[in-house]
Amino acid sequence: MARGWESKSVEDQIGAAEAERELRNREQLSTEEREQNEHHQSLLLSRSLILARMKAARDPRYRAQLKVALEQLDEQLRQLSSDE
C-alpha cells in the first residue's frame, strides 16, 4: 500500500511540474500571440459544435445553414494558419 501512495505522489509531482512549465510558456507569449491562440481555439470549438449539430439536424434547411457556417469557420481557420 505504501508503494501505491509513493507512485501517486510522483505522479502528482510530474503533473505539477508540467502545469508549471505550461504556465511559464504562456507568460512568454505576447498579448497578440495569446489573443491569436484564443481566437484559434474558439474557432475550433465552434467548428466542433457545428459538426455535432449537423449530425443531429433533421431539417435540410438547418443543415444547409450549418454547412455555410462550417465553410466560413474553415475559411477563417485557413486565413489564421496562413497568417502565422
C-alpha positions in Angstrom: 0.0 0.0 0.0 2.9 2.4 0.7 4.2 1.8 -2.7 0.9 3.0 -4.2 1.0 6.2 -2.3 4.6 6.8 -3.4 3.7 6.4 -7.1 0.8 8.7 -6.7 3.0 11.3 -5.1 5.4 11.0 -8.0 2.6 11.3 -10.5 1.3 14.4 -8.7 4.8 15.9 -8.8 5.1 15.3 -12.6 1.7 16.8 -13.2 2.6 19.9 -11.1 5.9 20.3 -13.0 4.1 20.1 -16.4 1.5 22.6 -15.3 4.2 25.0 -14.1 6.1 24.6 -17.4 2.9 25.3 -19.4 2.2 28.4 -17.2 5.7 29.7 -17.9 5.3 29.2 -21.6 2.0 31.1 -21.6 3.7 34.0 -19.8 6.4 34.1 -22.5 3.8 34.6 -25.2 3.0 38.2 -26.2 -0.5 39.6 -25.8 -1.1 39.4 -29.5 0.1 35.7 -29.7 -2.2 34.9 -26.8 -5.2 36.5 -28.4 -4.5 34.6 -31.7 -4.3 31.3 -29.8 -7.5 32.1 -28.0 -9.2 33.0 -31.3 -8.0 29.8 -32.9 -9.2 27.7 -30.0 -12.6 29.5 -30.2 -12.9 28.8 -33.9 -12.1 25.1 -33.3 -14.6 24.9 -30.6 -17.3 26.5 -32.7 -16.4 24.1 -35.5 -16.9 21.1 -33.3 -20.2 22.4 -32.1 -21.4 22.9 -35.6 -20.3 19.4 -36.6 -22.2 18.0 -33.7 -25.3 20.0 -34.6 -25.1 18.8 -38.2 -25.1 15.2 -37.1 -28.3 15.8 -35.1 -30.0 18.0 -37.6 -33.0 16.6 -39.4 -34.2 19.7 -41.3 -32.4 20.1 -44.6 -32.6 23.9 -44.4 -31.0 23.9 -41.0 -28.3 21.6 -42.3 -27.6 23.9 -45.2 -27.2 26.9 -42.7 -24.8 24.8 -40.6 -22.9 23.9 -43.7 -22.4 27.5 -44.7 -21.3 28.3 -41.1 -18.9 25.5 -41.2 -17.4 26.7 -44.5 -17.0 30.2 -43.1 -15.2 28.8 -40.0 -12.9 26.7 -42.2 -12.1 29.8 -44.2 -11.3 31.7 -41.1 -9.1 28.9 -39.8 -7.2 28.8 -43.2 -6.6 32.5 -43.0 -5.4 32.3 -39.5 -3.0 29.5 -40.3 -1.7 31.3 -43.4 -1.0 34.4 -41.3 1.2 32.5 -38.9 
